[in-house]
């Protein structure tokens, strides 16, 4: 049976390739701390509109009907909702594919996306 040595895999650049001559690495000196200013600021999503959404007070099943089921009840709730526009924009921005959002079904939201794309490309 042929003998072979296993390759030495290391994550530390410039470290010794021979296992006998390898010195222990101090992670605090090998990897200096990152400058906090170099990181992008976290994106804060303003989901506070959800607190005022009328759908939060109703049966969620109405907003996610079975295929071919009625969306009438959910859309009726949306007509009186004070955050309908924010809800619709959230669904469009996050590519929500299921349910009633902002009073529109997935098919209706797809039309809105296409209309906006046409306006932008014109």
Residue, then its C-alpha position, 0 to 999 in steps of 0.5 A: x500500500x503506498x504511503x502519502x502525507x496529508x496536505x497541511x491546510x491552514x487559514x493563516x496566510x504565510x504560516x509554515x507548511x511543515x507541521x513540525x515547524x509550525x508555531x502556534x498562532x495568536x488570533x488576536x495578533x494574527x487578525x487585527x480588529x476591524x475598523x467599525x467605520x469600514x462596515x456599512x450602516x445596518x439597514x433599518x426597516x421601518x415596520x412600525x406600520x404593521x402595528x396599525x394594520x387592520x389585518x392584524x386584528x382579523x383572521x389571517x386565513x382570509x389573506x392567504x386563501x386557497x388557490x381559487x378561493x375568494x379574496x373579497x373579505x381580505x380586500x374589504x378589510x384593506x379598503x379601510x386600512x390606514x396603512x394600505x399604501x405602506x403594506x403594498x410598498x412592502x410587498x412590492x419591495x420584498x417580492x411577496x408572492x402569496x396572499x393579499x397585501x395592500x389590497x392586491x393579490x399576487x397577480x395584481x401586484x405583478x401587474x403593478x411591478x410590470x407597469x412600474x418597470x415599463x415607466x422606468x424603462x421608457 
